[in-house]
Amino acid sequence: MAQLALEEARTRVLARPRNLEFLLRRRTAFLRKHLRKDDRVLEVGAGLGFVELYLDGVRLTATDVHQGPWLHTAADAMQLPFRAQAFDAVVCLNVLHHLSHPREGIREMIRVLRPGGLLLVTEPHASVVMRMALRFTGHEYVDPRVDPFGSASCQTAGDPRVNGNNAVGDLLFTNRDRFQRAFPQLRVEAYRLVECLAFLNSGGVGFEAPCIPLPQIALEWTGALDDWLVRFPALFPLCHEVVLRKAVA
């Protein structure tokens, strides 16, 4: 997105229409659960900066590859300009599938994370519903032929700043043994598949999409339905939610 488009999208997020507010609060719930007061937190790929709206009491450093007055600094996720072990936690929400080399991004996040610290990640899951949504919007794509553990680029179409390969999360997190071999400093502390209707009817995060405005009670019902739908991993859930802890030694 161009800077003007980013600023317009940021204004919309700040306005927080009810459907979008519901989604973002659910999306950031696991951050609030695992982060503690006064934690030094790095957000990689902060985008529109909505995470800071839902975190209280942490010392957040928000970065993205683009500039933005709501960001602390512009930074390439694969070459982070921070010293080793500088942060208690790293937040990386729906970013890895935009990187040409996700392996290098994860290694950089490990480097700046203190021993015992947390890496909190979400990534798209290429379920049937996700593939249908991508086909309908033309926003991103799925190419499972890539290897996010290897040295070749995982971006096979378009500009990685605005497009993303939604196969990357599945390839990283569904082969637990290979992930452990690639990143022995990390162990999976929690993992689940999340989101479906709450996202599809949110009106969009980084772009505006049609939605049906719902009262709060109906949104709560939507969330409860999502909690049931994600029991069918091949069909409905749209996102991996992963909590990783860096080894102490």
KATASUL-V660329 format. One record per residue. RES is the residue in one letter. SS is DSSP state (helix for helix, strand for strand, loop for the rest). Layout:
# KATASUL-V660329
res->[RES RES]
ss->[SS SS]
This chain:
# KATASUL-V660329
res->[M A Q L A L E E A R T R V L A R P R N L E F L L R R R T A F L R K H L R K D D R V L E V G A G L G F V E L Y L D G V R L T A T D V H Q G P W L H T A A D A M Q L P F R A Q A F D A V V C L N V L H H L S H P R E G I R E M I R V L R P G G L L L V T E P H A S V V M R M A L R F T G H E Y V D P R V D P F G S A S C Q T A G D P R V N G N N A V G D L L F T N R D R F Q R A F P Q L R V E A Y R L V E C L A F L N S G G V G F E A P C I P L P Q I A L E W T G A L D D W L V R F P A L F P L C H E V V L R K A V A]
ss->[loop loop helix helix helix helix helix helix helix helix helix helix helix helix helix loop loop helix helix helix helix helix helix helix helix helix helix loop helix helix helix helix helix helix loop loop loop loop loop strand strand strand strand loop loop loop loop loop loop loop helix helix helix loop loop loop loop loop strand strand strand strand strand strand loop loop loop loop loop loop loop loop strand strand loop strand loop loop strand loop loop loop loop loop loop loop strand strand strand strand strand strand strand loop loop helix helix helix loop loop loop helix helix helix helix helix helix helix helix helix helix helix strand strand strand strand strand strand strand strand strand strand strand strand loop loop loop helix helix helix helix helix helix helix helix helix helix loop loop loop strand loop loop loop loop loop loop loop loop loop loop loop loop loop loop loop loop loop loop loop loop loop loop loop strand loop loop helix helix helix helix helix helix loop loop helix helix helix helix helix helix helix loop loop loop strand strand strand strand strand strand strand strand strand loop loop helix helix helix helix loop loop loop loop loop loop loop loop loop loop loop loop loop loop loop helix helix helix helix helix helix helix helix helix helix helix helix helix helix loop loop loop loop loop loop loop loop loop strand strand strand strand strand strand strand strand loop loop loop]
